[in-house]
Amino acid sequence: MSTKDGFIRSEEGNYPVRSMCRWAKVSRSGYYAWRDRPLSATAKRRQDLTVIIARFFADSDQTYGYRRIRAELARHGIRAGALERPEDHGRQWYPPLGGTDRDLLRQRGGRPLSTAP
């Protein structure tokens, strides 16, 4: 999906398509051909994976990161290859990054363990 086409589609009810295509320098016929085209097999698979990953994340009380999600997918026999990483399916499903473990311990008043004697 083109970023321009996706934007035009998201704003289609708010502004005239003719004007948005002119502003984005996209032909109207090209936009309508893109919009009416059926999903490719890859796009459909990624859409299905997105739903599955969202379910796994919700079932984990939103605690699983991409490594645990990938392990969960593998347990269920669902392949997610190098070009189909779980983190590509919507960053909003993963816990926000709060820094390193050491930073998190300090924020909570704990002391990190020292590895040196």
N, C-alpha and C positions, 0 to 999 in steps of 0.2 A: 504494500500500500504506500502510495506516495504521501508525504507529509502534507503537501498542498491539497491533494484530493481529500485526505482525511479531515483536514481543517474545513474545507468547503462543505463536506458532508455534515460535520458537526454544527455548522452555522446555517445550514440550508433553510431552516424555517425563519431565521432572524433577518437575513439579507437576501436580496435577489441573487440567484445563481449566476446570472449573466454578469452582474457587477463583480462578484467575487472571482469569477474566472478571469475577468479582465485584470483585476488587481493582482491576482496570483500568476498572471501570464500563462494560463492553462486554457486550452481550447474547450469549449463547451461540449463538443462531440466527444473529445477524449475523456472529459470528466464523466459524462453519462455512460460511456462505454466501460470505464473503470467501475462506476457505481453499480451497474447492472450485471457485471461479470460475476459468475459463481465463485465461491471460495475454492482455492486450490487444495489439493490433498494435504499439502504441508500446512497450510493455514488452518484447515479443519482439524488436523491432528493437534496442532498447537493450541487451538481453542479448547479441544477436549482435555488436553493436559492441564490447561489453566484451571478448569473446573475441578479436576482431580486434585491438583496441588492445593487449591484453595480449601478443599474439604480436609485434606491431611493436616494443613496448617490450623484450621479451625478445631479439628479433633485433638490437636496437641495443646489446646488452650493458648495458641499463638506463641509457643515457645520453640518450635522447631526451626532451625536454620536450613540453609540449602543442603548441607551434608546429610542431615537426618531425613529431610524430604526425599533426597535421592535414594537413601537406604530404604525408606518406606516404599518408594516406587519399585525398587528392585525386589523387595519382599512380595509385592503383588504382581510381579512379572511384567512390569511396565518399563520399557526401555526409554531412557532419556540420554541421548548421546551427546557428544561434544558440541554439536551445533544446536542441540535442544536441551540446554541446561535449565534446571528448574528456576534459576534466578532470572531467566529471560521472561518468565510468565507473570510478571507483575511484582515490582519491588515492594508494593504496599503490604504484601502478605508476610513479610519477614520482620522480625523485631528490629527496632531502630538500633543502629550501632552506637554504643556508648563509650567507645574507646577500648583500650586494652583491659585485660583482666586486672592488672595492677591498678589502673585508674579506677575501675569499678570498686575494687576493694577499698581504696582510699576514700571514695565518695561515700561509702557506707561505714566509714570509721574503722575499718580493719587494716591490718598491716600485712603487706605481701611477704611471703616466705623468701628468705634469702638462700641462694644456692651456694654462696661462698661461706667458708668457716668463720 
